[in-house]
Amino acid sequence: MRPALILLPLILAAMAGCSNSDETSTKDEAAPQAGAPTLRGVSTEYAGLAAPDVALEIAPDGKTDTIAGLLAANPGKPLLVNLWATWCAPCLRELPGLDRLAAESGDDLMVVAISQDMEGWQKVTPWLQANPLPNLAVRLENKMQYGFQTKATGLPVTILYGPDGKEKWRYAGDREWDSPEARKDIGI
């Protein structure tokens, strides 16, 4: 019962983050102060935090990898990690832009979308079949440890890691990830 009590605040926060699916956002309009946390924009509050060593499922067969493994297999590349769920409307709205960004950035950036769906691949696989994202590396972590260890509150949350596996910044909320503003923030 104890793990359920630990997960409850994260689940409630994630649900709250996705409750405003019709909200019109002006996130790209204002540049935040360096080092200052923001509610819905680029934040460097956790800059320097190492990516968690959490097993990420690659497919329903149970094979896993980690952020450290992805970075080791792609030396010198930054990594953009997006936490999402099939029940989160803002998450679903931004995934096509992440897929385009992954396609267009080529060897300059890795993009990984980590599903936080508690029903696991049973929920994610049918959604991906109906909404193909051919360029996006999708992983699953349904115990919500990744979000917990990164101190993510709500979904979606996108974190940019440097090649060293340390967080550079994060973005809370949905965004057009293939926009010029987002590309500038990413550095590509």
N, C-alpha and C positions, 0 to 999 in steps of 0.2 A: 504494500500500500504506500510505502514511503516514496518510491519513484513517481507515483501519480501526484502526490502532494508537491513534489519539486517541479513537475512539469506544468501544473495548473496555472501558475502565474504567467509562464511563457505562452501557453495556449491562449489565455485570455488576452494577453498583450497582442499576440498575432491576430486574433479575431478583431480586436479594436483597430489595428492598423489597416485592416482590409474593409472595415465597415463603411468607409466613405468612397465607394467605388464610382460614384458619379461626380466626385469633387473635381473641379477644374483647377489645375495646379499652375503656379507661376514659378516653379522651382528654378528654372534656368535663368530667371531674370536678375536675381540678386546674388552677388558673390559673398559667401560667408567670410568672416574674419578667420585668419589662419589660427588653428588650434581651438577655435570656438565650436562647441557642439551646436548643431542645428536640428530642428524638428524634421524638416523635409528638404534636405539638401546635403551638399558635400560637408562632411565633418571629419576633422582630424583628431577628434577626442581620443580615439584608440590607436593612433598612429604608433607603430613600433610593436604592437601586440602580435605575437607569432600566431600563425594559422594553427587551429587545433589539430591534434593528431587523432582524428576521428575517422573510422572506417566509413567510406562512401560506397554504396552499392552501385556497380556499373550496369547491372542487368538483373532480371529476375532469377538468374541461376545462382546468385549469391556471391559472385566474384566482387572483390572490393579493391579500392585504391584509396589513397590519401592525398591531401594537398601537397605534402612533402614529396610523395611519389610522382605526382604530376609535374611539379617543378624540377625534380631530378631528371625526368625524362625529356624535359624541354628547357635546358639550361639557358639562363640569360633572359628568359621571357617573363614579363609581368603576367599576372593572372587576375581576371575579373570573375568573382564568385557572386552568383545571385541566389538568394534564398527565396523560394516561392512555394506555392501549393495550388492544387487544382481548384480549391474552393475560394481562392483569393482573386477577386475580379481585377484589382490593379496589377497583380502578378501576371495574370493571363494577358492583360493589355500590353505589357512591356516585353513579353517573350519574343514576339516577331522581330522587334528592333534589336534585341540581343542576338538573335539568329543572324540578322543582316550584318551586325557588327562583327560577329565571328567570321562570316564569309569574307567581308571586306578587309579585315585587319590582317588576314593571312598569317605570316610568321611573326608579326609584331606583337601579338597578344593571344593568350589562351582565354577562352570564355567558357565557364562551367556553371550550369544551373543546377542547384541542389534542391530537390523536392523535399519538403517537410511533411508530406502527406502521411498521416498515421496509418492509413490503409495500405500503404506501400505501393508496390508495382500493380496491385489489383486495380488501383485507381489511376495511377500515372500512365500505364501502358495504353489503355483505351483512349485516354485523352490525347496522348502523343500520336496515336494512330489516326485520330480524327483531325489533329492539328500538327502536321509534321513540322519539325524543326531540324532539317537535315544538317545544319552547320553547327548546331549547339551541342556541346557535350553535356548530357543530362545524367545526373547522379541522384541517388536517393539516400536520405538519412532520416528515417522515420521515428527515431527516438528523441529527436530535437536537441541532441547534445551539441551539434555544431552551433546552432543559434544560441543556446545557453552559454557555451564557452566563449563565444564572441560578444556576448552581452547584447545581442540583437533584441530589439523590442519591436514587435509588429512585423508584418510582411507587406511588400517585399523589402528586402535589404540587400544592397549590392556592395561588396567590399573589393577594393583594389589592393592586391598584394604585389610587392616587388619580387624580383627573382630570388631574393633571400628568404621569402616566405613571411615577411613582416608586413603588417597592414600599413598602407599609405593613407588611405581615407575610406570612408563609407558614405553611402547615399541611402537615405530612408525614403521609401515611397517609389512610385512608378515614374519612369522617365523614358524619353525617346533616346535609346542608347546609341543609335546610329546618327544622331544629330551632331552638327558641328560643335555645339557647346559641350556635349558629353565627350566627344573625341578630344577636345582641348583639355578637359579635366583628366582624361585617361593618359594623355600625352602621345596620342597617335594621330 
